[in-house]
Amino acid sequence: MSVFVKNPDGGVTISPVLQSPTLYLDYCVIVNLAGTLIGEQVRDKICQQGTLYLSWAHMIELLGPGPTRDKVKTYLKSFGDRFVVIDPDPNAVVKREIEWTPGSQNPALDMGLFAIIAAEWSTSGEEVSFGVLLDQMERESDKRRTMLQRYQTGIKAIFDKERNRYLTDKVAKKLLDEIEYSYVPPFITDKVRRELTRECIRTHEQFNPSDALDFNHAVVSISYCDVVVLDKKWARRSRSLKLPMDTATIFDGTEIDKVLAELQRRAGPT
C-alpha cells in the first residue's frame, strides 16, 4: 500500500509499504476483470492483505474517453491505496539495484510517479488511488504516446536484429544457447531480463512493437512480485525460463481461480 501524509509545511511524505502477497496484473487481464464478480474477488483479496503492482505504461491505451477507460479506472480506484507504481524499464531498475544500499527504497518503484500522485492528492483532495495518476497522464497523453511509439519501434528493431543473427550466425547461436546467466541475491532482474531475451530471440513467433512493453512488464513484475498474471503468450514464455525457485508464481489470464487460491495461500490463515 502507499501511505501519503500531509506535512505541516504543505509538503507530502510518501511511504510505499509492500505488503505481501504482491500481485501484478497485465493490462488485458485488468480489462477482463474490471466490472466482474471475480475481479471484485481479486480486489477484495488484495484490499484485505496485499499490494497491487501497477505501471503507467500498460495504461497508455486508456488515455481517452470511452466505456473501457471508465470501467478500468473505476476498478483500479476501488483498490484505494493498496497499490504501488513500478518502473517498467528493466535497465533503470537494474541500475538502481547496482547502486542500492541497505535501507534504500525498493529499486523497482517509480518514485517520480508517486510524486505526481502526491501532488495531485495534496491539491485535489481526492482519495489516493491509481485513478489520480490516470487523470494526470490523460493531460499529457499525446506526449506519452509519442514516447511510447518511439520506444516500441526501437526495441522491436533490436530484437529483429538479434533474431536474424541467431538464425544466421552459428557461433552466436551456440553462445546464446549454452550461456548460463548468474545473479547476485536478492536481485534477479538482470537474470530474468537475459533469460526472457533469449527466449524471445529463439522463438519463431514474430516480435511486434506492442511486445516491447509486455516484455518489460514481465521482467520487472517477475523479479519483484509474488504473483504475476500475464496474457497466454507471455505466461508461456515466462514459465519456460530458468529462474530461482522463489521467483514469482506465473499465471495467464484464464487462470484467475488459481490466482485467488495462490493469493490466499501466500496471505496465510485469516
C-alpha positions, 0 to 999 in steps of 0.5 A: 500500500502507499501511505501519503501524509500531509506535512505541516509545511504543505509538503507530502511524505510518501511511504510505499509499504509492500505488503505481501502477497504482491500481485501484478496484473497485465493490462488485458487481464485488468480489462477482463476483470474490471466490472466482474464478480471475480475481479471484485474477488481479486480486489477484495483479496488484495484490499484485505492483505496485499499490494497491487503492482501497477505501471503507467505504461500498460495504461497508455491505451486508456488515455481517452474517453470511452466505456473501457477507460471508465470501467478500468479506472473505476476498478483500479480506484476501488483498490484505494491505496493498496497499490504501488507504481513500478518502473517498467524499464528493466535497465533503470531498475537494474541500475538502481539495484547496482547502486542500492544500499541497505535501507534504500527504497525498493529499486523497482518503484517509480518514485517520480510517479508517486510524486505526481500522485502526491501532488495531485492528492495534496491539491485535489483532495481526492482519495489516493488511488491509481485513478489520480495518476490516470487523470494526470497522464490523460493531460499529457497523453499525446506526449506519452504516446509519442514516447511510447511509439518511439520506444516500441519501434526501437526495441522491436528493431533490436530484437529483429536484429538479434533474431536474424543473427541467431538464425544466421550466425552459428557461433552466436547461436551456440553462445546464446544457447549454452550461456548460463546467466548468474545473479547476485541475491536478492536481485534477479532482474538482470537474470530474468531480463537475459533469460526472457531475451533469449527466449524471445530471440529463439522463438519463431513467433514474430516480435511486434512493437506492442511486445516491447512493453509486455516484455518489460512488464514481465521482467520487472513484475517477475523479479519483484512480485509474488504473483504475476498474471500475464496474457497466454503468450507471455505466461508461456514464455515466462514459465519456460525460463530458468529462474530461482525457485522463489521467483514469482508464481506465473499465471495467464489470464484464464487462470484467475481461480488459481490466482485467488487460491495462490493469493490466499495461500501466500496471505496465510490463515485469516 
